[in-house]
């Protein structure tokens, strides 16, 4: 396996190294050979190489199986052409169309609901977001000072790809998939997405398939999240619902994520770069570590590599044991531990299993 290390910004320089340490320990235990490559990106790359996405980065990533991307603090970048947000370019170039976000409660941690174990699969390259719906220009424009128009793009190809990814994931879990949309109002846009989900449902008779209107689903998610297994939805609905779901189980510090495409996957925690706590050694590494765990699991399935799958399972169990025992938890989880201390505790839990 060839995996890239892209620290990103702010706390990325603390949590990504911990995720790599944990992944390395798991790989060593299962006999998985990994070639690691450090690749500069973000503000550090701008300061040292003159660009937040230096020349040659895309080509280097293309030669890899996947990579870890730390949080990007692009809002603080200087307003110069060389200081772009690299994330959209990576997502588009590698067609990372499926944004996979698990949501899981832990009995040892305070959260609004216990017994939650679901995954939201969000379409990642279309929708309302202006950086994802046109090849040039902007998907938003203001024809007069008092009118703004936003364009939403839904395609059959994009809907079909993310639906199939969700069905495959549901087949590997509890065999239940819920498609979330609002075709009662967006009869063409959401209608096309729903049509593709229904069409694919016929190919997966072993998966129970149902649908929910997005506002109704948002209510049910708050009230009874335990009823859901895998959820698939369009880009903006998914953007909102995944943050809502994370709030049920402890917040974005517990929100891992994987952006997956045909040939590559990018592990990326869904929280921000948290410049206010950067450098203090207290950032919660859970989301980044579990994003790395998801990458190993994806690589194991894509390459039929049992050592990668075993490494992913080892990390998952070790993280669960650390949380259950409340060992070295960071302050946001009610502990007094450090970022590195929590990473070390997870590695130690692997050796005990």
C-alpha angles and dihedrals in degrees: 000000000000114000129178127219114215109172098192118194141324110342088013087083088060105037100040093057089051091051089050092049091052093046091048091051092049092047091051090052094051099037095248113156113217128180107208123205125192110217121185117231139155127018095342090055091048092053095045104030105022099249138066086225105033122207112275096027094111091049092050092050092048089063091055132081093225144324146214116244118195122213115293118224094198094150088072096049117115115259097254131120093249093057102075128152100257096197099079091049092052092047093050099041094051095037093237090179100160120068104193116196122178121203117199133165124217120211092219093057128069112249139150093251135024124204094043117147114153140130127217115206109200125193103242111192108047137041133077100326108112093222092057109043106059134043092218135012119014136303089223127063139166112217092181132017089258103041129070124182124198123194123216120201123201121171132187090231094052093044093048094049096051092042092053091049089052094048091050090050092048090051089056093048129035096324098244124121127183120193113207121202143121105241089151087077107014092050095169103033101039087028091063092047091050092047091057093047091051092046092053092045088073089061092054106051089158091064119078106229128199139153138224134192107244099242092048090047091051089057094046091048090060094044105037113007090157090076093070132080112168122004125191124194146149125281107269095034087052093048091057099038095050092056090047090051092049088055090060093061104036109298139277092317085074095045113105121182144189127197106205133187139167096288109006140042131200122208108216130164109226097227127092131260094265099212090182092071100028114130095019096097095231102103114127108246095191097101094047094044092049090046087057088048089054090051091054091048091050092048090049092055096041095048097031087238111156093190090062091048091049091050090052091051091048092055092046092053094043092052090049091051093050092050093045091051091041090229117171095338117175121247095262087061093050096263136108099230132120132239092254092041092056091048090051091049091054091050090049090050089058092057090052095052 
